[in-house]
Amino acid sequence: MTRTNQSFGIRYNTLKRYKLIMELYKSHKTEDIPDTVILRKYILPVYPISRTTFHTILCTPVNKEIAELEQIKDQQLRMSF
């Protein structure tokens, strides 16, 4: 399956947003604070997302996928020259 530049951009921006949400989550996460409280108090005022999306973000290997996208993009740039 070939990806267009637009689909690369959409996925890349989504992953960057996921990374920002993960950083916000990690900065407030302690053992005694549940994830739902972190979502409600700290993440929802900045990023209005659902709990399902929040759990999807927590399960996504963001750095790995960003690296894969950049590698594929580099390969496509080398092939076009």
N, CA, C and O atoms as CSV, one atom per row, in Angstrom:
chain,resi,resn,atom,element,x,y,z
A,1,MET,N,N,0.840,-1.183,0.000
A,1,MET,CA,C,0.000,0.000,0.000
A,1,MET,C,C,0.883,1.244,0.000
A,1,MET,O,O,1.753,1.393,0.858
A,2,THR,N,N,0.666,2.111,-0.937
A,2,THR,CA,C,1.425,3.345,-0.977
A,2,THR,C,C,0.638,4.434,-0.260
A,2,THR,O,O,-0.589,4.503,-0.327
A,3,ARG,N,N,1.378,5.259,0.413
A,3,ARG,CA,C,0.748,6.359,1.128
A,3,ARG,C,C,1.012,7.655,0.371
A,3,ARG,O,O,2.077,7.844,-0.218
A,4,THR,N,N,0.046,8.522,0.399
A,4,THR,CA,C,0.229,9.822,-0.219
A,4,THR,C,C,0.894,10.752,0.784
A,4,THR,O,O,0.973,10.450,1.975
A,5,ASN,N,N,1.370,11.884,0.286
A,5,ASN,CA,C,1.977,12.866,1.178
A,5,ASN,C,C,0.971,13.352,2.214
A,5,ASN,O,O,1.331,13.624,3.359
A,6,GLN,N,N,-0.283,13.459,1.809
A,6,GLN,CA,C,-1.310,13.923,2.726
A,6,GLN,C,C,-1.529,12.921,3.859
A,6,GLN,O,O,-1.660,13.325,5.014
A,7,SER,N,N,-1.571,11.639,3.555
A,7,SER,CA,C,-1.783,10.645,4.612
A,7,SER,C,C,-0.579,10.564,5.542
A,7,SER,O,O,-0.735,10.308,6.735
A,8,PHE,N,N,0.646,10.786,4.993
A,8,PHE,CA,C,1.827,10.862,5.848
A,8,PHE,C,C,1.696,12.027,6.810
A,8,PHE,O,O,1.963,11.888,8.004
A,9,GLY,N,N,1.291,13.165,6.296
A,9,GLY,CA,C,1.166,14.358,7.128
A,9,GLY,C,C,0.121,14.199,8.210
A,9,GLY,O,O,0.333,14.604,9.353
A,10,ILE,N,N,-1.014,13.606,7.849
A,10,ILE,CA,C,-2.080,13.402,8.823
A,10,ILE,C,C,-1.614,12.482,9.937
A,10,ILE,O,O,-1.822,12.785,11.112
A,11,ARG,N,N,-0.990,11.367,9.592
A,11,ARG,CA,C,-0.523,10.419,10.607
A,11,ARG,C,C,0.604,11.021,11.450
A,11,ARG,O,O,0.648,10.822,12.664
A,12,TYR,N,N,1.510,11.752,10.808
A,12,TYR,CA,C,2.622,12.357,11.528
A,12,TYR,C,C,2.114,13.386,12.548
A,12,TYR,O,O,2.574,13.408,13.689
A,13,ASN,N,N,1.175,14.228,12.138
A,13,ASN,CA,C,0.616,15.226,13.054
A,13,ASN,C,C,-0.164,14.567,14.190
A,13,ASN,O,O,-0.125,15.037,15.327
A,14,THR,N,N,-0.869,13.487,13.884
A,14,THR,CA,C,-1.588,12.752,14.927
A,14,THR,C,C,-0.608,12.195,15.949
A,14,THR,O,O,-0.845,12.293,17.153
A,15,LEU,N,N,0.476,11.620,15.486
A,15,LEU,CA,C,1.475,11.061,16.392
A,15,LEU,C,C,2.157,12.150,17.216
A,15,LEU,O,O,2.467,11.932,18.387
A,16,LYS,N,N,2.395,13.317,16.621
A,16,LYS,CA,C,2.976,14.419,17.395
A,16,LYS,C,C,2.021,14.867,18.501
A,16,LYS,O,O,2.457,15.175,19.610
A,17,ARG,N,N,0.717,14.904,18.202
A,17,ARG,CA,C,-0.270,15.266,19.216
A,17,ARG,C,C,-0.328,14.195,20.304
A,17,ARG,O,O,-0.420,14.519,21.488
A,18,TYR,N,N,-0.274,12.927,19.912
A,18,TYR,CA,C,-0.226,11.834,20.886
A,18,TYR,C,C,0.985,11.977,21.804
A,18,TYR,O,O,0.893,11.736,23.007
A,19,LYS,N,N,2.111,12.369,21.229
A,19,LYS,CA,C,3.334,12.523,22.017
A,19,LYS,C,C,3.167,13.643,23.051
A,19,LYS,O,O,3.602,13.500,24.193
A,20,LEU,N,N,2.546,14.745,22.659
A,20,LEU,CA,C,2.298,15.840,23.600
A,20,LEU,C,C,1.374,15.400,24.729
A,20,LEU,O,O,1.588,15.760,25.886
A,21,ILE,N,N,0.354,14.629,24.396
A,21,ILE,CA,C,-0.576,14.130,25.414
A,21,ILE,C,C,0.140,13.172,26.349
A,21,ILE,O,O,-0.083,13.208,27.559
A,22,MET,N,N,1.008,12.307,25.801
A,22,MET,CA,C,1.763,11.379,26.638
A,22,MET,C,C,2.697,12.128,27.590
A,22,MET,O,O,2.830,11.740,28.751
A,23,GLU,N,N,3.339,13.184,27.120
A,23,GLU,CA,C,4.216,13.968,27.984
A,23,GLU,C,C,3.425,14.615,29.113
A,23,GLU,O,O,3.878,14.637,30.258
A,24,LEU,N,N,2.251,15.138,28.798
A,24,LEU,CA,C,1.391,15.727,29.819
A,24,LEU,C,C,0.947,14.668,30.826
A,24,LEU,O,O,0.923,14.920,32.031
A,25,TYR,N,N,0.602,13.500,30.331
A,25,TYR,CA,C,0.202,12.392,31.194
A,25,TYR,C,C,1.342,11.981,32.121
A,25,TYR,O,O,1.137,11.817,33.324
A,26,LYS,N,N,2.537,11.815,31.568
A,26,LYS,CA,C,3.679,11.365,32.365
A,26,LYS,C,C,4.104,12.393,33.395
A,26,LYS,O,O,4.621,12.030,34.451
A,27,SER,N,N,3.895,13.670,33.108
A,27,SER,CA,C,4.286,14.702,34.070
A,27,SER,C,C,3.378,14.731,35.296
A,27,SER,O,O,3.787,15.210,36.354
A,28,HIS,N,N,2.158,14.228,35.172
A,28,HIS,CA,C,1.212,14.240,36.287
A,28,HIS,C,C,0.939,12.870,36.885
A,28,HIS,O,O,0.276,12.778,37.919
A,29,LYS,N,N,1.422,11.820,36.276
A,29,LYS,CA,C,1.118,10.462,36.726
A,29,LYS,C,C,1.961,10.088,37.951
A,29,LYS,O,O,3.188,10.178,37.936
A,30,THR,N,N,1.271,9.670,38.996
A,30,THR,CA,C,1.894,9.069,40.173
A,30,THR,C,C,1.093,7.824,40.511
A,30,THR,O,O,0.043,7.573,39.921
A,31,GLU,N,N,1.589,7.049,41.458
A,31,GLU,CA,C,0.906,5.802,41.802
A,31,GLU,C,C,-0.483,6.033,42.390
A,31,GLU,O,O,-1.383,5.221,42.179
A,32,ASP,N,N,-0.668,7.121,43.120
A,32,ASP,CA,C,-1.938,7.326,43.805
A,32,ASP,C,C,-2.976,8.095,42.996
A,32,ASP,O,O,-4.095,8.287,43.470
A,33,ILE,N,N,-2.635,8.541,41.783
A,33,ILE,CA,C,-3.599,9.256,40.938
A,33,ILE,C,C,-4.046,8.340,39.805
A,33,ILE,O,O,-3.220,7.901,39.004
A,34,PRO,N,N,-5.343,8.048,39.727
A,34,PRO,CA,C,-5.825,7.200,38.630
A,34,PRO,C,C,-5.790,7.936,37.279
A,34,PRO,O,O,-5.791,9.165,37.218
A,35,ASP,N,N,-5.761,7.156,36.225
A,35,ASP,CA,C,-5.712,7.720,34.876
A,35,ASP,C,C,-6.921,8.602,34.573
A,35,ASP,O,O,-6.797,9.616,33.886
A,36,THR,N,N,-8.079,8.219,35.082
A,36,THR,CA,C,-9.284,9.004,34.801
A,36,THR,C,C,-9.193,10.405,35.394
A,36,THR,O,O,-9.697,11.362,34.805
A,37,VAL,N,N,-8.560,10.531,36.545
A,37,VAL,CA,C,-8.399,11.851,37.167
A,37,VAL,C,C,-7.417,12.694,36.360
A,37,VAL,O,O,-7.637,13.889,36.160
A,38,ILE,N,N,-6.345,12.080,35.903
A,38,ILE,CA,C,-5.382,12.804,35.068
A,38,ILE,C,C,-6.060,13.271,33.790
A,38,ILE,O,O,-5.858,14.403,33.351
A,39,LEU,N,N,-6.856,12.405,33.201
A,39,LEU,CA,C,-7.593,12.774,31.989
A,39,LEU,C,C,-8.515,13.951,32.262
A,39,LEU,O,O,-8.511,14.929,31.515
A,40,ARG,N,N,-9.290,13.866,33.307
A,40,ARG,CA,C,-10.283,14.892,33.604
A,40,ARG,C,C,-9.653,16.228,34.008
A,40,ARG,O,O,-10.087,17.278,33.536
A,41,LYS,N,N,-8.639,16.202,34.870
A,41,LYS,CA,C,-8.081,17.440,35.409
A,41,LYS,C,C,-7.046,18.105,34.510
A,41,LYS,O,O,-6.993,19.332,34.429
A,42,TYR,N,N,-6.231,17.314,33.843
A,42,TYR,CA,C,-5.082,17.889,33.153
A,42,TYR,C,C,-5.140,17.795,31.632
A,42,TYR,O,O,-4.679,18.705,30.944
A,43,ILE,N,N,-5.688,16.729,31.105
A,43,ILE,CA,C,-5.646,16.538,29.657
A,43,ILE,C,C,-6.872,17.134,28.969
A,43,ILE,O,O,-6.735,17.808,27.947
A,44,LEU,N,N,-8.053,16.898,29.506
A,44,LEU,CA,C,-9.272,17.392,28.848
A,44,LEU,C,C,-9.329,18.914,28.682
A,44,LEU,O,O,-9.827,19.377,27.656
A,45,PRO,N,N,-8.848,19.710,29.632
A,45,PRO,CA,C,-8.880,21.166,29.385
A,45,PRO,C,C,-8.022,21.596,28.192
A,45,PRO,O,O,-8.312,22.613,27.562
A,46,VAL,N,N,-6.979,20.840,27.879
A,46,VAL,CA,C,-6.083,21.202,26.787
A,46,VAL,C,C,-6.451,20.461,25.497
A,46,VAL,O,O,-6.509,21.060,24.423
A,47,TYR,N,N,-6.696,19.156,25.616
A,47,TYR,CA,C,-7.033,18.304,24.473
A,47,TYR,C,C,-8.370,17.616,24.743
A,47,TYR,O,O,-8.403,16.628,25.477
A,48,PRO,N,N,-9.457,18.100,24.182
A,48,PRO,CA,C,-10.764,17.469,24.435
A,48,PRO,C,C,-10.890,16.138,23.679
A,48,PRO,O,O,-11.294,16.106,22.517
A,49,ILE,N,N,-10.538,15.049,24.361
A,49,ILE,CA,C,-10.593,13.716,23.772
A,49,ILE,C,C,-11.445,12.813,24.655
A,49,ILE,O,O,-11.696,13.127,25.818
A,50,SER,N,N,-11.883,11.703,24.102
A,50,SER,CA,C,-12.678,10.740,24.872
A,50,SER,C,C,-11.750,9.801,25.635
A,50,SER,O,O,-10.543,9.760,25.395
A,51,ARG,N,N,-12.340,9.050,26.555
A,51,ARG,CA,C,-11.554,8.059,27.297
A,51,ARG,C,C,-11.027,6.983,26.372
A,51,ARG,O,O,-9.908,6.501,26.551
A,52,THR,N,N,-11.815,6.603,25.390
A,52,THR,CA,C,-11.377,5.587,24.432
A,52,THR,C,C,-10.148,6.067,23.671
A,52,THR,O,O,-9.184,5.318,23.509
A,53,THR,N,N,-10.177,7.298,23.210
A,53,THR,CA,C,-9.028,7.860,22.510
A,53,THR,C,C,-7.831,7.952,23.448
A,53,THR,O,O,-6.701,7.687,23.035
A,54,PHE,N,N,-8.062,8.322,24.696
A,54,PHE,CA,C,-6.990,8.405,25.678
A,54,PHE,C,C,-6.312,7.054,25.860
A,54,PHE,O,O,-5.084,6.980,25.905
A,55,HIS,N,N,-7.085,6.003,25.964
A,55,HIS,CA,C,-6.505,4.665,26.122
A,55,HIS,C,C,-5.796,4.207,24.837
A,55,HIS,O,O,-4.799,3.488,24.896
A,56,THR,N,N,-6.310,4.622,23.701
A,56,THR,CA,C,-5.633,4.328,22.436
A,56,THR,C,C,-4.262,5.003,22.407
A,56,THR,O,O,-3.277,4.408,21.968
A,57,ILE,N,N,-4.209,6.236,22.873
A,57,ILE,CA,C,-2.950,6.978,22.917
A,57,ILE,C,C,-1.959,6.290,23.847
A,57,ILE,O,O,-0.779,6.165,23.518
A,58,LEU,N,N,-2.435,5.843,25.007
A,58,LEU,CA,C,-1.548,5.182,25.965
A,58,LEU,C,C,-0.978,3.878,25.411
A,58,LEU,O,O,0.114,3.467,25.804
A,59,CYS,N,N,-1.694,3.233,24.515
A,59,CYS,CA,C,-1.247,1.946,23.960
A,59,CYS,C,C,-0.456,2.096,22.655
A,59,CYS,O,O,0.054,1.107,22.129
A,60,THR,N,N,-0.352,3.301,22.137
A,60,THR,CA,C,0.326,3.522,20.866
A,60,THR,C,C,1.825,3.738,21.093
A,60,THR,O,O,2.206,4.585,21.901
A,61,PRO,N,N,2.679,2.988,20.394
A,61,PRO,CA,C,4.132,3.221,20.487
A,61,PRO,C,C,4.520,4.419,19.614
A,61,PRO,O,O,4.966,4.255,18.478
A,62,VAL,N,N,4.345,5.605,20.155
A,62,VAL,CA,C,4.456,6.840,19.380
A,62,VAL,C,C,5.847,7.023,18.780
A,62,VAL,O,O,5.970,7.259,17.579
A,63,ASN,N,N,6.886,6.918,19.589
A,63,ASN,CA,C,8.240,7.158,19.080
A,63,ASN,C,C,8.610,6.167,17.987
A,63,ASN,O,O,9.256,6.542,17.008
A,64,LYS,N,N,8.218,4.929,18.137
A,64,LYS,CA,C,8.513,3.905,17.137
A,64,LYS,C,C,7.816,4.226,15.815
A,64,LYS,O,O,8.426,4.125,14.751
A,65,GLU,N,N,6.544,4.611,15.881
A,65,GLU,CA,C,5.808,4.901,14.651
A,65,GLU,C,C,6.325,6.162,13.965
A,65,GLU,O,O,6.364,6.227,12.737
A,66,ILE,N,N,6.721,7.166,14.752
A,66,ILE,CA,C,7.294,8.374,14.151
A,66,ILE,C,C,8.587,8.029,13.426
A,66,ILE,O,O,8.822,8.499,12.313
A,67,ALA,N,N,9.422,7.213,14.051
A,67,ALA,CA,C,10.683,6.804,13.421
A,67,ALA,C,C,10.418,6.032,12.137
A,67,ALA,O,O,11.113,6.245,11.143
A,68,GLU,N,N,9.436,5.145,12.132
A,68,GLU,CA,C,9.096,4.384,10.923
A,68,GLU,C,C,8.619,5.303,9.810
A,68,GLU,O,O,9.016,5.139,8.657
A,69,LEU,N,N,7.767,6.270,10.148
A,69,LEU,CA,C,7.278,7.207,9.133
A,69,LEU,C,C,8.421,8.024,8.540
A,69,LEU,O,O,8.479,8.231,7.328
A,70,GLU,N,N,9.328,8.487,9.395
A,70,GLU,CA,C,10.454,9.272,8.900
A,70,GLU,C,C,11.364,8.426,8.019
A,70,GLU,O,O,11.900,8.924,7.029
A,71,GLN,N,N,11.546,7.158,8.365
A,71,GLN,CA,C,12.374,6.265,7.553
A,71,GLN,C,C,11.739,6.040,6.174
A,71,GLN,O,O,12.428,6.093,5.156
A,72,ILE,N,N,10.452,5.796,6.147
A,72,ILE,CA,C,9.749,5.592,4.875
A,72,ILE,C,C,9.804,6.859,4.031
A,72,ILE,O,O,10.015,6.795,2.820
A,73,LYS,N,N,9.616,8.002,4.665
A,73,LYS,CA,C,9.651,9.272,3.953
A,73,LYS,C,C,11.043,9.519,3.365
A,73,LYS,O,O,11.162,9.991,2.234
A,74,ASP,N,N,12.092,9.203,4.125
A,74,ASP,CA,C,13.459,9.352,3.620
A,74,ASP,C,C,13.709,8.452,2.419
A,74,ASP,O,O,14.343,8.868,1.449
A,75,GLN,N,N,13.213,7.223,2.479
A,75,GLN,CA,C,13.377,6.294,1.363
A,75,GLN,C,C,12.676,6.802,0.121
A,75,GLN,O,O,13.203,6.683,-0.985
A,76,GLN,N,N,11.482,7.373,0.296
A,76,GLN,CA,C,10.752,7.899,-0.847
A,76,GLN,C,C,11.474,9.108,-1.448
A,76,GLN,O,O,11.485,9.285,-2.666
A,77,LEU,N,N,12.073,9.935,-0.595
A,77,LEU,CA,C,12.806,11.092,-1.104
A,77,LEU,C,C,14.038,10.664,-1.884
A,77,LEU,O,O,14.360,11.259,-2.913
A,78,ARG,N,N,14.735,9.630,-1.399
A,78,ARG,CA,C,15.917,9.128,-2.102
A,78,ARG,C,C,15.527,8.519,-3.449
A,78,ARG,O,O,16.265,8.657,-4.425
A,79,MET,N,N,14.386,7.855,-3.510
A,79,MET,CA,C,13.945,7.201,-4.756
A,79,MET,C,C,13.504,8.232,-5.789
A,79,MET,O,O,13.601,7.978,-6.989
A,80,SER,N,N,13.023,9.388,-5.345
A,80,SER,CA,C,12.516,10.378,-6.292
A,80,SER,C,C,13.654,11.138,-6.984
A,80,SER,O,O,13.424,11.786,-8.005
A,81,PHE,N,N,14.880,11.068,-6.441
A,81,PHE,CA,C,16.006,11.763,-7.074
A,81,PHE,C,C,16.733,10.907,-8.015
A,81,PHE,O,O,17.706,11.348,-8.627
